[in-house]
Amino acid sequence: MEAKRLDGRVALITGAASGIGYACAQRFAAEGADVVGLDLHEAPDWTAQLRSASATRFVVLDVCDWPALERAVAETVQTCGRIDILVTAAGIAGGGPVHALDVAEWDRVQNVNLKGTFLSAKAVLPTMMAQRSGSIITIASIEGLQGSEGGSTYNAAKGGVVLLTKNMAMDYGRLGIRANCICPGFIETPLLDSVFNNEAFATYRERLRDQHKLGRFGRAEEVAGAAFFFAADDSSFVTGQALAVDGGFTAGHRVGFTEVMGLE
């Protein structure tokens, strides 16, 4: 039987119950990795749904809970012997103009999106340092690369994730650890639905869809494909990068000239 691309590797994935995290878990398991999923929400059929012979496990925890993260990592190392890949997909939406933003809302979004990423990396790094190998894959957003109306705390958190990732690439590269960031555009996930789940936002949803130059929102498995690239040996000389997986959203402004030029 032909070896799979991630055979023998152990992946820890936060936010693994749904959306991008779940898609990454599916892709990595299909490629032969042992996958440990972490999420605040229970996923009773998660292991069976991966349809993999690989050793899989799901742990319910809050990525802001440092003792729980330490325990999950220790149990993973005890069971699997190592951790080769970390994907930090846990995230929440939130924002508003700064003058009107409640301090508690600022903290809520920063804690999950930025602090949760920091704590997850902090938890696995000692193991990766001892191995002198590892791939840390953070999930930021195009809103960490450019501003968005009312984005405030979400933009700040995701921008922090981008620079934190670059910092880790510099700090740990000589130890064989790579760190790269994926910046998705608007992806069809439960998180996107939670933002646009009322009629008031329906118009804006279509406007945002149109700003993706491919004319559609992305799919979670497309982001998982980029994560797989960063996890596999094909990216062995890639670190410190922020890759926009955004259907061309950040390529530039679209005002309709393609229609005039007969390109639609």
Secondary structure, DSSP 8 states (H G I E B T S, - for coil): ----TTTT-EEEEESTTSHHHHHHHHHHHHTT-EEEEEESS--TTHHHHT--SS-EEEEE--TT-HHHHHHHHHHHHHHHS---EEEE---------GGG--HHHHHHHHIIIIIHHHHHHHHHHHHHHHHT-EEEEEE--GGGTS--TT-HHHHHHHHHHHHHHHHHHHHHGGGTEEEEEEEE-SEESHHHHHHS-SGGGHHHHHHHHHHSTTSS-EEHHHHHHHHHHHHSGGGTT--S-EEEESTTGGG----SHHHHTT--
